[in-house]
Amino acid sequence: MNTSAKENLKNIIHSTLNSLINDDYILLDVPDHNNIGDNLIWQGELDYLKQLNYKKLCEISSWFYNSNLVPSNGIFLFHGGGNLGDLYPESHDLRLKIIENNHDRRIIILPQSLHYDNLEKLQKDVKIFSGHPDLHICLRDFESFILLKKLGVSNIYLVPDMAFCIDFSKYNLLHRKTGKILYMRRNDKEFIKSNTEDNIMLIKSLEVKDWPTFNFSKTEHRIRYRVERYNRILSKKIIKIPLLNKLVDSRYGLKSRIQRQNYIKTGITFINDYDTIITTRLHGLILGILLDKEVQIVDNKYQKLTRYYNQWLKDFENIKIMD
């Protein structure tokens, strides 16, 4: 069990953010998509924010952002994760736009990993960051932190991932031994085949899967993509129409408003079915820790997992980096 180590990470989050969040707030760029990891971060943010004496004014996905939805008061909180940089331009471009256009309001970027393929883009973004008088950036790993520090960005903080703030008392957790081993092998642009993969594949009782929300055939994936696209197109149009705009949720568009809860329950059920998690996903690692699993790390293309491990997880039992 890693109870004290987990509490220590929560305490770091609370001690840092409690001093920064000083007013009612708007939570921006919440994840309207099926990545369970991002939904775990979101739930951790909500569970953390509930204990504050400030009011949540609204939550808005980057897909449905409209300046008319934004109250004139309150600070901006940006959802954490791994999209600070040029990997995911939809989220990052909105973030830059709001930073540039709201110098009169406090802005806090919740814990992020930083990555840029284009260093010229990094330099331009640093000027935007530094030009805001009350911008505060939380970073999940030392490499991201030291890069911005060397470039002269102020008001930066090392803070653990917000998923560590999830209140698990609301979930029916049954811990049981299954003898099963999961190789959580991501299937996207962040994956890179490791030197250990051939040996991993020889392990008995091994199951190779990504998050359940990603384990679809190409045909089903195309259908789901089109449904998402049409939801976003239609939602953006309806949200501008008086009266009809009440049909559109600023987080999900026209989709189910219990989507986040469903994704989290799916993720917990999925990870809880294994005794050991070998993972290329950061939130496979984090949820494995939160559910007291044996976890072995295989890094992604951008060293996101080992960076996080080196900063926060060395004191945890039952976690190791695969050689």
C-alpha positions as CSV (number, residue, x, y, z in Angstrom):
1,M,0.0,0.0,0.0
2,N,1.2,3.5,-0.8
3,T,-1.3,5.5,1.3
4,S,1.1,8.0,2.8
5,A,2.9,8.6,-0.5
6,K,-0.5,9.3,-2.2
7,E,-1.5,11.6,0.5
8,N,1.8,13.5,0.2
9,L,1.0,14.2,-3.5
10,K,-2.5,15.4,-2.6
11,N,-1.0,17.7,0.0
12,I,1.4,19.2,-2.5
13,I,-1.5,19.9,-4.9
14,H,-3.6,21.5,-2.1
15,S,-0.8,23.6,-0.7
16,T,0.1,25.0,-4.1
17,L,-3.3,25.6,-5.6
18,N,-5.0,26.8,-2.4
19,S,-2.8,29.9,-2.5
20,L,-3.4,30.5,-6.2
21,I,-7.2,30.1,-6.5
22,N,-8.5,33.3,-4.9
23,D,-11.8,33.9,-6.6
24,D,-14.8,32.2,-8.3
25,Y,-13.6,30.4,-11.4
26,I,-14.3,29.2,-14.9
27,L,-12.9,25.7,-15.8
28,L,-11.9,25.7,-19.5
29,D,-10.9,23.0,-22.0
30,V,-12.6,20.2,-20.2
31,P,-12.2,17.0,-22.2
32,D,-15.1,16.3,-24.6
33,H,-13.5,13.0,-25.8
34,N,-13.1,9.4,-24.9
35,N,-9.6,9.4,-23.4
36,I,-10.3,8.0,-20.0
37,G,-7.0,9.5,-18.6
38,D,-8.2,13.0,-19.4
39,N,-11.5,12.3,-17.7
40,L,-9.6,11.1,-14.6
41,I,-7.8,14.4,-14.5
42,W,-11.1,16.2,-14.9
43,Q,-12.7,14.3,-12.0
44,G,-9.7,15.0,-9.8
45,E,-10.0,18.7,-10.6
46,L,-13.7,18.7,-9.7
47,D,-13.1,16.8,-6.5
48,Y,-10.3,19.1,-5.5
49,L,-12.3,22.3,-6.4
50,K,-15.3,21.2,-4.3
51,Q,-13.4,21.8,-1.1
52,L,-12.7,25.4,-1.9
53,N,-14.9,28.3,-0.7
54,Y,-15.2,29.6,-4.3
55,K,-17.9,29.0,-6.9
56,K,-17.6,27.2,-10.2
57,L,-19.2,29.7,-12.7
58,C,-19.1,27.3,-15.7
59,E,-17.2,24.6,-17.5
60,I,-16.5,24.8,-21.2
61,S,-14.9,22.4,-23.7
62,S,-12.5,23.9,-26.2
63,W,-14.9,22.6,-29.0
64,F,-17.8,24.7,-27.7
65,Y,-16.0,27.7,-26.4
66,N,-17.9,31.0,-27.2
67,S,-16.9,34.2,-25.5
68,N,-20.6,34.9,-24.9
69,L,-20.7,31.9,-22.5
70,V,-18.0,33.3,-20.3
71,P,-19.0,35.4,-17.2
72,S,-17.3,38.8,-16.9
73,N,-16.0,37.9,-13.4
74,G,-13.9,35.0,-12.1
75,I,-10.5,33.6,-12.8
76,F,-9.7,31.2,-15.7
77,L,-8.6,27.6,-14.8
78,F,-7.3,25.5,-17.7
79,H,-7.8,21.8,-17.5
80,G,-4.5,19.9,-16.9
81,G,-3.0,17.0,-18.9
82,G,-0.4,16.7,-21.7
83,N,-1.5,19.2,-24.2
84,L,0.7,22.2,-23.3
85,G,2.7,22.7,-26.5
86,D,2.2,21.9,-30.2
87,L,1.0,18.3,-30.1
88,Y,-2.7,19.2,-29.6
89,P,-3.4,22.6,-31.3
90,E,-7.1,22.7,-30.6
91,S,-6.6,23.1,-26.9
92,H,-3.4,25.0,-27.0
93,D,-4.5,27.6,-29.5
94,L,-7.6,28.4,-27.4
95,R,-5.4,28.7,-24.3
96,L,-3.1,31.2,-26.1
97,K,-6.0,33.2,-27.4
98,I,-7.5,33.6,-23.9
99,I,-4.1,34.4,-22.4
100,E,-3.5,37.1,-25.0
101,N,-7.0,38.7,-24.6
102,N,-7.5,38.7,-20.9
103,H,-4.6,40.5,-19.2
104,D,-7.0,41.8,-16.6
105,R,-7.8,38.4,-15.2
106,R,-5.9,35.7,-13.3
107,I,-5.2,32.6,-15.4
108,I,-4.1,29.3,-13.9
109,I,-3.0,26.3,-16.0
110,L,-3.5,23.2,-14.0
111,P,-0.7,20.5,-14.0
112,Q,0.6,19.9,-17.5
113,S,3.4,18.2,-19.4
114,L,5.1,20.4,-21.9
115,H,6.2,19.3,-25.4
116,Y,7.1,21.2,-28.5
117,D,8.3,19.7,-31.8
118,N,8.7,23.3,-33.2
119,L,11.1,25.3,-31.1
120,E,10.2,28.5,-32.9
121,K,6.6,28.0,-31.8
122,L,7.9,27.5,-28.2
123,Q,9.7,30.9,-28.4
124,K,6.6,32.7,-29.7
125,D,4.4,31.1,-27.0
126,V,6.9,32.0,-24.2
127,K,6.4,35.7,-25.2
128,I,2.7,35.3,-24.8
129,F,3.1,33.6,-21.5
130,S,5.5,36.2,-20.2
131,G,3.3,39.1,-21.5
132,H,0.5,38.2,-19.1
133,P,0.8,39.8,-15.7
134,D,-1.1,37.2,-13.7
135,L,-0.5,33.9,-15.5
136,H,0.4,30.8,-13.4
137,I,1.5,27.6,-15.0
138,C,1.6,24.3,-13.1
139,L,3.9,21.6,-14.5
140,R,3.9,17.8,-13.8
141,D,7.6,17.1,-14.4
142,F,11.0,18.8,-13.8
143,E,12.0,18.8,-17.4
144,S,9.0,20.9,-18.4
145,F,9.5,23.2,-15.4
146,I,13.2,23.8,-16.0
147,L,12.7,24.5,-19.7
148,L,10.2,27.3,-19.0
149,K,12.4,28.6,-16.2
150,K,15.4,28.8,-18.5
151,L,13.3,30.7,-21.0
152,G,12.4,33.3,-18.3
153,V,8.8,32.4,-17.6
154,S,7.8,33.3,-14.1
155,N,5.0,32.0,-11.8
156,I,5.6,28.4,-12.6
157,Y,5.1,25.5,-10.2
158,L,5.8,21.8,-9.9
159,V,2.5,20.1,-9.1
160,P,1.4,16.4,-9.3
161,D,-1.3,15.2,-11.7
162,M,-4.8,16.2,-10.6
163,A,-6.1,12.6,-10.8
164,F,-4.5,12.1,-7.4
165,C,-7.4,14.2,-5.9
166,I,-10.1,11.8,-7.0
167,D,-12.5,10.9,-4.2
168,F,-12.7,7.1,-4.6
169,S,-15.3,6.8,-1.8
170,K,-18.1,7.3,-4.4
171,Y,-17.0,4.2,-6.3
172,N,-17.7,0.6,-5.4
173,L,-14.1,-0.7,-5.4
174,L,-13.7,-4.5,-4.9
175,H,-10.0,-5.5,-4.7
176,R,-9.5,-9.1,-5.8
177,K,-6.7,-11.2,-7.1
178,T,-7.2,-12.3,-10.7
179,G,-3.7,-13.5,-11.7
180,K,-4.0,-11.4,-14.9
181,I,-1.4,-9.1,-16.3
182,L,-2.3,-6.1,-18.6
183,Y,0.1,-4.7,-21.2
184,M,-1.6,-1.3,-21.7
185,R,-0.2,-0.5,-25.1
186,R,-1.3,2.9,-26.4
187,N,-2.2,3.1,-30.1
188,D,-1.6,6.7,-31.1
189,K,1.1,9.2,-32.1
190,E,2.6,9.1,-28.6
191,F,3.5,5.4,-28.9
192,I,7.0,4.2,-29.7
193,K,8.0,0.5,-29.6
194,S,10.3,-0.1,-26.6
195,N,13.3,-2.4,-26.5
196,T,11.5,-4.5,-24.0
197,E,8.3,-5.2,-26.0
198,D,9.4,-8.5,-27.4
199,N,10.1,-9.8,-23.9
200,I,6.8,-8.4,-22.6
201,M,4.9,-10.3,-25.2
202,L,6.3,-13.6,-23.9
203,I,4.8,-13.1,-20.4
204,K,2.1,-15.7,-19.5
205,S,-1.4,-14.6,-18.7
206,L,-0.7,-11.3,-20.6
207,E,-3.5,-9.3,-22.2
208,V,-2.6,-6.5,-24.6
209,K,-5.2,-3.7,-24.7
210,D,-5.5,0.1,-24.7
211,W,-8.2,1.9,-22.8
212,P,-11.6,0.2,-23.5
213,T,-12.8,3.4,-25.2
214,F,-10.0,2.9,-27.8
215,N,-10.3,-0.8,-28.5
216,F,-12.4,-0.6,-31.7
217,S,-12.1,-1.7,-35.2
218,K,-11.2,0.8,-37.9
219,T,-14.8,0.8,-39.2
220,E,-16.3,1.5,-35.8
221,H,-13.6,4.1,-35.1
222,R,-14.6,5.9,-38.3
223,I,-18.3,5.8,-37.4
224,R,-17.6,7.2,-33.9
225,Y,-15.4,9.9,-35.3
226,R,-18.2,11.0,-37.6
227,V,-20.7,11.1,-34.8
228,E,-18.3,13.2,-32.7
229,R,-17.7,15.6,-35.6
230,Y,-21.4,16.0,-36.4
231,N,-22.2,16.6,-32.7
232,R,-19.5,19.4,-32.6
233,I,-20.7,21.0,-35.9
234,L,-24.3,21.0,-34.9
235,S,-23.7,22.0,-31.3
236,K,-21.6,25.0,-32.4
237,K,-24.5,26.2,-34.5
238,I,-27.3,25.6,-32.0
239,I,-25.3,27.2,-29.1
240,K,-25.6,30.6,-30.9
241,I,-29.4,30.4,-31.2
242,P,-31.5,31.9,-28.4
243,L,-33.7,29.3,-26.5
244,L,-32.4,26.4,-28.5
245,N,-28.9,27.0,-27.0
246,K,-30.2,25.5,-23.8
247,L,-30.2,22.1,-25.5
248,V,-26.4,22.3,-25.8
249,D,-24.2,21.5,-22.8
250,S,-21.0,23.6,-22.8
251,R,-19.0,20.5,-21.9
252,Y,-20.5,17.9,-24.1
253,G,-22.5,19.6,-26.8
254,L,-25.6,17.4,-27.5
255,K,-24.2,14.2,-26.0
256,S,-25.0,12.6,-22.6
257,R,-24.2,14.7,-19.6
258,I,-23.0,11.8,-17.6
259,Q,-20.3,11.0,-20.1
260,R,-17.4,11.7,-17.7
261,Q,-18.8,9.5,-14.9
262,N,-19.3,6.6,-17.4
263,Y,-15.7,6.9,-18.7
264,I,-14.3,6.8,-15.2
265,K,-16.3,3.8,-14.1
266,T,-15.2,2.0,-17.3
267,G,-11.6,2.8,-16.5
268,I,-11.8,1.7,-12.9
269,T,-13.5,-1.6,-13.9
270,F,-10.9,-2.2,-16.6
271,I,-7.8,-1.6,-14.5
272,N,-9.2,-3.4,-11.4
273,D,-9.5,-6.7,-13.4
274,Y,-5.7,-7.1,-13.4
275,D,-3.1,-7.7,-10.7
276,T,-0.2,-6.2,-12.7
277,I,-0.3,-3.3,-15.1
278,I,2.5,-2.8,-17.7
279,T,1.7,0.6,-19.2
280,T,2.7,3.0,-21.9
281,R,0.0,5.4,-20.7
282,L,0.6,7.8,-17.8
283,H,-3.0,7.4,-16.5
284,G,-2.7,3.7,-16.7
285,L,0.2,4.2,-14.3
286,I,-1.7,6.6,-12.1
287,L,-4.9,4.7,-11.9
288,G,-2.9,1.5,-11.2
289,I,-1.3,3.3,-8.3
290,L,-4.6,4.6,-7.0
291,L,-6.1,1.1,-7.2
292,D,-3.0,-0.5,-5.4
293,K,-1.8,-2.5,-8.4
294,E,1.7,-3.7,-9.3
295,V,2.8,-1.3,-12.0
296,Q,5.6,-1.5,-14.5
297,I,6.4,1.5,-16.7
298,V,7.2,1.4,-20.5
299,D,7.7,5.0,-21.7
300,N,5.9,6.8,-24.5
301,K,7.5,8.7,-27.3
302,Y,8.0,11.9,-25.2
303,Q,9.3,10.2,-21.9
304,K,6.1,11.4,-20.1
305,L,6.0,8.4,-17.8
306,T,9.7,8.3,-16.7
307,R,9.7,12.1,-16.2
308,Y,6.6,11.8,-13.9
309,Y,8.1,8.8,-12.1
310,N,11.4,10.6,-11.4
311,Q,9.6,13.6,-10.0
312,W,6.9,12.1,-7.9
313,L,6.9,8.3,-7.6
314,K,10.3,7.1,-6.4
315,D,8.9,6.6,-2.9
316,F,6.1,4.4,-4.1
317,E,6.2,0.6,-3.6
318,N,5.2,-1.8,-6.3
319,I,6.3,0.5,-9.2
320,K,9.3,0.0,-11.4
321,I,10.6,1.1,-14.8
322,M,11.0,-1.8,-17.2
323,D,14.6,-2.2,-18.4
